[in-house]
């Protein structure tokens, strides 16, 4: 149980393109979803926390207009990288938590490798 | 402020050796959770263990064992008789409202 599906797994596109990444909880309802970014050989950096039906909370230094997050339902959150540029190339990972509370484990998607040419 | 420190950037061992990955954390909260995740070259995060701040019992799962010591704010992870398949990046994480990851330790197990 507790499967999180992230799609697509890999994206290669031209500079200026907007890219949407989907994160779905397949067998549970996710009240909270998280988006992380990971640079090569670096740790996961929390970008934002999204709660269903409300605006996402972004970490300091993360551009809200650049990384649009939508959490319209209890099973789906999307991250849209708008007008992507080569510096946005990275590994993006989402996670979902099925119950409120920090003591509940986060279930991670398999990540999306984004390459902007 | 919450912080997780994994001082070992890279570790290389020969198969069958035991290896310990260190994790030190900082938090002002009295209630929190600690985690270990494995990230193989394919990129996905594999959950290994979760430990709450009130449970200092050490845990063993097959070749894996964890030593949680609140007195030193450490949550170390030991792999006994390492295998090539253990090669991965291992992350320690601290959770309160959200999850904060350490920098990770890249473990290479050579045959």
HADDOCK unambig.tbl for C-alpha pairs under 7 A between the chains (distance, minus, plus):
assign (segid A and resid 42 and name CA) (segid B and resid 103 and name CA) 6.36 0.50 0.50
assign (segid A and resid 43 and name CA) (segid B and resid 101 and name CA) 6.74 0.50 0.50
assign (segid A and resid 43 and name CA) (segid B and resid 102 and name CA) 6.61 0.50 0.50
assign (segid A and resid 43 and name CA) (segid B and resid 103 and name CA) 4.70 0.50 0.50
assign (segid A and resid 43 and name CA) (segid B and resid 104 and name CA) 6.06 0.50 0.50
assign (segid A and resid 44 and name CA) (segid B and resid 101 and name CA) 6.32 0.50 0.50
assign (segid A and resid 102 and name CA) (segid B and resid 95 and name CA) 6.07 0.50 0.50
assign (segid A and resid 102 and name CA) (segid B and resid 96 and name CA) 4.87 0.50 0.50
assign (segid A and resid 102 and name CA) (segid B and resid 97 and name CA) 4.99 0.50 0.50
assign (segid A and resid 102 and name CA) (segid B and resid 98 and name CA) 6.59 0.50 0.50
assign (segid A and resid 103 and name CA) (segid B and resid 33 and name CA) 6.18 0.50 0.50
assign (segid A and resid 108 and name CA) (segid B and resid 45 and name CA) 6.50 0.50 0.50
assign (segid A and resid 110 and name CA) (segid B and resid 43 and name CA) 6.78 0.50 0.50
assign (segid A and resid 110 and name CA) (segid B and resid 44 and name CA) 4.44 0.50 0.50
assign (segid A and resid 110 and name CA) (segid B and resid 45 and name CA) 6.92 0.50 0.50
assign (segid A and resid 111 and name CA) (segid B and resid 43 and name CA) 6.92 0.50 0.50
assign (segid A and resid 111 and name CA) (segid B and resid 44 and name CA) 6.32 0.50 0.50
